[in-house]
Amino acid sequence: AYLARLSLDYLVGFTLSPVLWRKLPGSRSAGRVQSVALRLVVEREQEIEAFDSQEYWTIEADFKTPSGRTFTARLTHIYDKKLEKFDLGNKDKAEAAVEEILKHSYAVLSIEKKRTKRRAKPPFTTSTLQQEASRKLGFSPKKTMQIAQKLYEGIDIGGEVTGLITYMRTDSIQVESSAIEETRRVIHADFGKEYVPESPTYYKSKAKNAQEAHEAIRPTELARRPMGIKSHLDHDQFRLYDLIWKRMMASQMAPAELDQTGVDIANPDQKVMFRATGSTIAFDGFLKLYREGIDEGEADEDDQKLLPAMTEKDPLSREKVTPEQHFTQPPPRYSEASLVKKMEELGIGRPSTYARILQVLQERGYVKQENRQLSPEDRGRLVTTFLINFFSKYVEYDFTASLEEQLDDISAGTLEWKSVLHKFW
């Protein structure tokens, strides 16, 4: 599989690159995975440029409970009709809705409470480590891999060079049972028995073409707590080790339990309705130690407020009513983290190659990075347009992903590598 991968890269690179040099002077190269990654960045930029922003309004109102506590709710129904996103499409419609709201008195219509469980994410794979280190620590994938390599090869701890983490190029989220047992012991010692679930948690990979040859990325010894070895590590090594240690610990901790409350508020004939939601953490579980970062453009699940106590039919006094103007936003540009995530979803490239591909795109002047966002340079757009028009097959997502599947079949021994090359050629 290694030989086939190398040969495929040569066949694509050595055949397409000279065409690019002749037709687009100044272009450096094309590559089997690199050109597809570039296409993702270019197409996202085209989506942003073609995006037509649309205006819409939302209305929130403050209500006061009989006990004098205030909370905010959002308008969901008006004129006996459920509000769709663009129903209040301009200022006039929003102001007319506010006038209607001000005519009525309100009471609590219904309250629903449910307890939900949130489970921890599995320990890190190469791509999830690169994503999380980018979100939380601001590291590029290349920097993350360099530091991880050092932690894997070994650090001098008290006169002895010790490897602190397992191999850092892996698709697997599985962990040896002895390490799981050790993790459970450390959780018990550090947090108490209520944070240790009755049985260990085992995770199944959802990634396309995951290769499970190695374990997930985890500390070699969980009892080696980050603070205990801080003096032996530099600042960045400590931060990355701390992240890996917490993620592994959290993956075996009890789920968090949240009490979620939804309150519907209506006028007497139920033609105008509002809804307020809130959640409280009933048991923090793994959240005591670790929360996953979020990408730009995603909502934070924990970002919900507490609601005051109330019961059905409680009269509410309406306070301030606030209409707010919004415009739809284009999709965000890829960050290095979200591009790695997208490539993994499509089954393009391998954990070992993500960091290198992102580096090459920037070195060749195809893509630039500003404020951790990737955007295509003119040269990158030209190359992509040229390849899509004349060599579309090689920059198709399915084509590249199906090659990855064939490479996996070769490594599993079910496909002969030279026949794949013949067919490709």
C-alpha positions in Angstrom: 0.0 0.0 0.0 2.9 2.3 0.8 4.5 1.6 -2.6 1.1 2.1 -4.4 0.5 5.4 -2.6 4.0 6.6 -3.5 3.6 5.6 -7.1 0.1 7.1 -7.5 1.4 10.4 -6.1 4.2 10.3 -8.7 1.9 9.3 -11.5 -0.4 12.2 -10.8 2.2 14.8 -9.8 4.7 14.0 -12.5 2.1 13.9 -15.2 0.0 17.0 -14.3 2.7 19.3 -12.9 4.6 19.8 -16.3 1.2 20.6 -17.9 0.7 23.3 -15.3 4.2 24.7 -15.7 3.6 25.1 -19.5 0.0 26.4 -19.3 0.1 28.4 -16.1 3.7 29.8 -15.7 4.5 30.3 -12.0 2.4 27.3 -10.9 4.5 24.9 -8.8 2.7 21.6 -8.7 -0.5 19.5 -8.7 -0.9 16.5 -6.4 -3.4 13.7 -5.8 -4.6 14.9 -2.4 -3.2 18.5 -2.4 -5.3 19.5 -5.5 -8.5 18.2 -3.9 -7.8 20.1 -0.6 -7.1 23.3 -2.7 -10.4 22.7 -4.5 -12.3 22.7 -1.1 -10.8 26.0 -0.1 -11.5 27.6 -3.6 -15.1 26.4 -3.7 -15.8 27.7 -0.2 -14.5 31.1 -1.3 -16.8 31.0 -4.4 -19.7 30.1 -2.1 -18.9 33.1 0.1 -18.6 35.5 -2.9 -21.9 34.3 -4.5 -23.7 34.5 -1.2 -26.7 36.8 -1.2 -27.5 38.0 2.3 -31.1 38.0 3.4 -32.7 40.2 6.1 -34.8 38.8 8.8 -36.0 39.9 12.3 -36.5 38.1 15.6 -38.4 39.4 18.6 -37.6 38.8 22.2 -39.6 39.9 25.2 -38.7 40.1 28.9 -41.3 38.6 31.3 -41.5 38.8 35.1 -42.8 35.9 37.2 -45.1 36.4 40.2 -42.1 36.1 42.4 -40.4 39.1 40.6 -37.8 37.2 38.7 -37.2 38.3 35.0 -36.4 36.0 32.1 -36.3 36.4 28.3 -38.4 34.5 25.7 -38.5 34.5 21.9 -41.6 35.0 19.8 -42.6 31.7 18.1 -46.3 32.3 17.0 -48.1 35.4 16.0 -51.6 36.0 14.3 -52.2 32.3 15.2 -49.4 31.1 12.9 -46.0 29.6 13.6 -43.2 32.0 12.6 -40.8 30.8 10.0 -37.3 32.3 9.7 -38.1 34.9 7.0 -41.7 35.7 8.0 -40.6 39.0 9.6 -38.5 40.0 6.6 -38.3 43.8 7.2 -38.6 46.5 9.8 -42.3 47.2 9.1 -43.3 43.6 9.6 -41.3 43.5 12.9 -42.9 46.7 14.2 -46.4 45.5 13.3 -45.7 42.3 15.3 -44.4 44.3 18.3 -47.7 46.4 18.2 -49.7 43.1 18.2 -47.6 41.8 21.1 -48.2 44.9 23.2 -52.1 44.5 23.0 -52.2 41.3 25.1 -51.6 39.9 28.6 -49.6 36.7 29.0 -49.4 33.6 31.2 -47.4 30.3 31.3 -49.1 27.8 29.0 -46.9 24.8 29.6 -43.6 23.7 31.1 -41.7 20.6 30.0 -38.6 19.3 31.8 -36.4 16.5 30.7 -33.1 15.1 31.9 -30.6 14.4 29.1 -27.2 12.8 29.2 -24.2 14.1 27.4 -21.4 11.7 26.7 -17.7 12.5 26.4 -15.9 12.4 23.0 -13.5 9.5 22.3 -9.8 9.9 22.9 -7.9 11.7 20.1 -7.0 10.5 16.6 -4.5 12.5 14.5 -7.1 14.6 12.9 -9.2 15.3 16.1 -6.0 16.2 18.0 -5.0 18.6 15.2 -8.5 20.2 15.2 -8.7 20.6 19.0 -5.1 21.9 19.3 -5.9 24.4 16.7 -9.2 25.6 18.4 -7.9 25.6 22.0 -4.2 26.2 21.7 -3.9 28.0 18.3 -1.4 25.5 17.0 -1.1 24.7 13.3 -1.4 21.0 12.4 2.3 21.1 11.6 3.2 22.4 15.0 0.9 20.0 16.8 2.6 17.1 15.0 6.1 18.3 15.8 5.3 18.6 19.5 3.4 15.3 19.6 6.4 13.6 17.9 8.7 14.9 20.7 6.3 13.7 23.4 6.1 10.3 21.7 9.9 9.9 21.2 10.5 10.8 24.8 11.3 13.5 27.3 14.0 13.5 30.0 12.1 13.0 33.2 14.4 12.8 36.2 17.4 11.4 34.3 15.4 8.9 32.2 14.1 9.5 28.7 10.4 8.4 28.7 7.8 8.4 25.9 4.8 10.2 27.2 2.2 9.5 24.6 1.3 6.6 22.2 2.0 6.9 18.5 0.5 10.2 17.1 -0.4 9.1 13.6 -3.6 7.1 13.9 -7.2 6.8 12.8 -8.2 4.6 15.7 -10.3 5.6 18.8 -9.7 2.2 20.5 -7.7 1.9 23.6 -6.0 -1.1 25.3 -8.1 -2.5 28.1 -5.2 -2.1 30.6 -5.0 1.6 29.8 -8.8 1.9 30.3 -8.5 0.2 33.7 -5.7 2.6 34.7 -7.7 5.6 33.6 -10.6 4.4 35.7 -8.3 4.1 38.7 -7.0 7.6 38.3 -10.5 9.1 37.9 -11.5 7.3 41.1 -8.5 8.7 42.9 -8.8 12.3 41.6 -12.6 12.8 41.4 -14.3 10.1 43.5 -16.3 7.0 42.6 -19.4 8.8 41.3 -17.3 10.0 38.3 -16.4 6.4 37.4 -19.1 4.8 35.2 -20.2 1.2 36.1 -18.6 -0.3 33.0 -15.8 1.0 30.8 -16.7 3.0 27.7 -15.7 1.6 24.3 -15.8 3.7 21.1 -16.4 2.7 17.5 -14.9 4.7 14.6 -17.2 6.5 12.2 -14.4 7.8 10.0 -14.4 6.8 6.4 -11.6 4.2 5.6 -10.3 4.3 9.2 -7.1 2.2 9.7 -7.1 0.7 13.1 -3.5 -0.4 13.2 -2.6 1.8 16.2 -4.4 2.8 19.4 -5.9 6.3 19.9 -3.5 9.0 21.1 -3.3 8.8 24.8 -0.7 9.2 27.6 1.4 6.1 28.1 0.8 6.3 31.8 -2.4 8.0 33.0 -0.9 8.3 36.5 1.6 10.7 35.1 -0.5 13.8 35.6 0.3 17.0 33.7 1.1 19.1 36.8 3.5 16.3 38.1 5.7 16.6 35.0 5.3 20.2 34.2 8.8 21.1 35.2 10.3 18.7 32.6 8.3 20.1 29.7 8.4 23.4 27.8 5.2 25.6 27.7 3.8 24.1 24.5 4.7 20.5 25.3 2.9 20.9 28.6 -0.2 22.4 27.0 -0.5 19.6 24.4 0.2 16.8 26.9 -2.4 18.4 29.2 -4.9 18.3 26.4 -4.2 14.7 25.5 -4.3 13.6 29.2 -7.7 15.4 29.9 -9.3 14.1 26.7 -8.3 10.5 27.6 -9.5 10.9 31.2 -12.8 12.5 30.1 -13.5 9.7 27.6 -13.8 7.2 30.6 -15.7 9.6 33.0 -19.4 9.4 33.7 -21.7 11.3 31.3 -22.8 14.8 32.3 -26.5 15.1 33.2 -28.4 18.2 32.2 -31.9 19.3 33.2 -33.5 21.0 30.2 -36.5 23.2 30.6 -38.8 24.6 27.9 -41.5 27.1 28.8 -44.3 28.2 26.4 -46.0 31.5 27.1 -49.2 32.6 25.4 -51.9 35.3 25.5 -55.4 34.0 26.5 -56.6 32.9 23.0 -53.1 31.5 22.2 -52.6 33.6 19.0 -49.3 35.1 20.3 -46.8 32.7 21.8 -43.3 32.8 23.1 -40.8 30.1 24.2 -38.0 30.2 26.7 -35.4 27.5 27.1 -32.8 26.9 29.8 -30.7 24.2 31.1 -28.9 23.4 34.4 -26.2 20.9 34.9 -27.5 18.3 37.4 -24.3 16.3 37.5 -21.2 17.7 35.7 -19.6 14.3 35.0 -16.8 14.6 32.4 -17.5 18.3 32.0 -15.7 18.8 35.4 -12.5 18.2 33.5 -12.9 18.8 29.8 -15.1 20.6 27.2 -14.5 20.2 23.5 -13.8 23.4 21.6 -16.2 24.6 18.8 -15.5 25.9 15.3 -16.6 29.3 14.1 -20.3 29.2 13.0 -21.3 26.4 15.3 -23.6 26.9 18.3 -22.3 26.1 21.8 -24.5 23.4 23.4 -23.8 24.7 26.9 -24.8 28.3 26.1 -28.2 28.2 27.8 -29.4 30.1 30.8 -31.2 29.1 33.9 -34.9 29.9 34.1 -36.6 31.0 37.3 -39.1 28.7 38.9 -42.7 29.0 37.7 -45.8 26.8 37.3 -48.5 26.5 34.6 -51.1 29.2 34.4 -48.8 31.6 36.3 -49.6 35.2 35.1 -46.6 37.0 33.7 -46.1 40.7 33.5 -44.6 41.7 30.1 -41.6 44.0 30.3 -39.4 45.1 27.4 -40.1 43.9 23.8 -37.0 43.9 21.6 -37.1 43.5 17.8 -33.7 42.6 16.4 -32.5 42.8 12.8 -30.3 39.9 11.4 -28.8 39.1 8.1 -28.0 35.5 6.9 -24.3 34.9 7.0 -22.2 33.1 4.3 -20.5 29.8 5.3 -17.3 30.6 7.2 -13.9 30.1 5.6 -12.1 26.9 6.5 -9.6 27.1 9.4 -6.9 24.5 9.3 -8.9 22.5 11.9 -12.2 22.6 9.9 -10.4 21.7 6.6 -8.8 18.7 8.2 -12.3 17.7 9.6 -13.8 18.0 6.1 -11.0 16.0 4.4 -11.5 13.3 7.0 -15.3 13.3 6.4 -14.7 12.9 2.6 -12.1 10.1 3.2 -9.4 12.1 1.4 -5.8 11.8 2.5 -4.5 10.2 5.7 -3.8 11.4 9.2 -0.1 11.3 8.5 -0.5 13.6 5.5 -2.9 16.3 6.7 -0.4 18.6 8.2 2.0 18.3 5.3 -0.7 19.1 2.7 -1.8 22.2 4.5 1.8 23.3 4.7 2.4 22.7 1.0 -0.6 24.7 -0.1 0.7 27.7 1.8 4.3 27.2 0.7 3.3 27.1 -2.9 1.4 30.4 -2.7 -2.0 28.7 -3.5 -3.6 29.5 -0.1 -3.0 32.2 2.5 -3.9 32.1 6.2 -5.1 35.2 8.0 -6.7 35.2 11.4 -6.6 31.4 11.3 -8.8 31.4 8.2 -7.7 29.9 4.9 -8.5 31.8 1.6 -7.2 31.0 -1.9 -4.6 33.2 -3.6 -5.3 34.0 -7.3 -2.8 31.4 -8.3 -4.7 28.8 -6.3 -7.9 29.7 -8.0 -6.3 29.5 -11.4 -4.9 26.1 -10.8 -8.2 24.8 -9.4 -10.2 26.2 -12.4 -7.7 24.8 -14.8 -7.8 21.3 -13.2 -11.6 21.2 -12.9 -11.9 22.1 -16.6 -9.3 19.9 -18.1 -8.5 17.1 -15.6 -11.8 17.1 -13.6 -11.4 13.4 -12.7 -8.3 14.0 -10.6 -9.9 16.6 -8.4 -13.2 14.8 -7.9 -13.8 14.1 -4.2 -15.2 10.6 -4.9 -12.3 9.6 -7.1 -9.7 10.5 -4.5 -11.7 8.8 -1.7 -12.2 5.6 -3.7 -8.4 5.5 -4.3 -8.0 5.7 -0.6 -10.3 2.7 -0.2 -8.3 0.8 -2.8 -5.1 1.6 -0.9 -6.8 0.2 2.3 -7.8 -2.9 0.4 -4.1 -3.3 -0.6 -3.0 -3.0 3.0 -5.6 -5.5 4.0 -4.2 -7.9 1.4 -7.4 -8.2 -0.7 -6.2 -6.2 -3.7 -3.0 -6.5 -5.8 -1.1 -3.1 -5.8 0.2 -3.3 -9.4 -3.3 -4.0 -10.8 -4.5 -0.8 -9.1 -1.7 1.2 -10.8 -2.3 -0.4 -14.2 -6.0 0.5 -14.0 -5.2 4.0 -12.9 -2.5 4.6 -15.6 
